[in-house]
Amino acid sequence: MTIDYLGFRLYSIFKDSILWYGVRMIVVDGKCLEGVGVEPDIVVAFDVRFAVVRDVQLERSKDEMVKLIEASH
């Protein structure tokens, strides 16, 4: 099964695995993201050796979302 999703395509490889690949050029603010990506607003150090134990980037993003929600009330 193949699914198009905002310039990317998902392709089922195995039961629990997918391949996600770009099929269109994405331009944001006049800049092409292909091969460049988007600079993060908040840089969180990441060491792949500890990725199985703890996702510090996900944890930080959750903390930031809580701050934004609390600040909006």
N, C-alpha and C positions, 0 to 999 in steps of 0.2 A: 504494500500500500504506500502511495506517495501523497503527501499533503503539502500544498503551497501555503506559506505563511510569511507575509510581509517581506518579500525579497529573498526568502530562504525556502528550502524544500526539505521536508522530513521524509526519510525513507526507512521503513522497517527492515532491519537486518536479521535479527533473531527475535526470539520471544520477548526478551527484556532489553533489547538494544535498538537504537536508531542512529542513523547518520543524518546530521543536520548540515546542509551546505548551501552556500549563497548561489542564487540564480539571477539576481538583478543587482545593478549598481544602486546603492543607497546614498543619497546626497542629503546632508543636514547643514543648514546655514551656508549653502554653496560649496561645501567641502565633501568630497567623496570619502566614505568610510572604508572602502575596500583596502585591506592591507594596513590600515591605520587604526581603526577602532575609535573609541570615544574616551577622552581623558576623564578619569573619575573625579567627581567633586571632592571625595574624601579618599585618600590613599591609605590602604590598610596593608601592612606588611604581611606577606603570605609565604609560608614555607611548605612546599608540597609534601615534605616528609611527615608532616603532622596533619595532613588533610583528612585522613581516615578517622583520627581521634576527635578533631575539633575543626569547625569551619569558622574561623575568626572573621572572615569577610561577611558571612551571613549573620553572625552574631552582631557585628557592628551595624549592619544595615537595619536589623531589627531595633537596636538601641536608638538609631537615628529616627526611625519611623515613630517610635514612642515619643521622642522629644518633639517632633513636628505635631503629632496629635495633641499632646499636652499643651503645647504653645498656642494651638488654635482655639482652645477653650477658655 
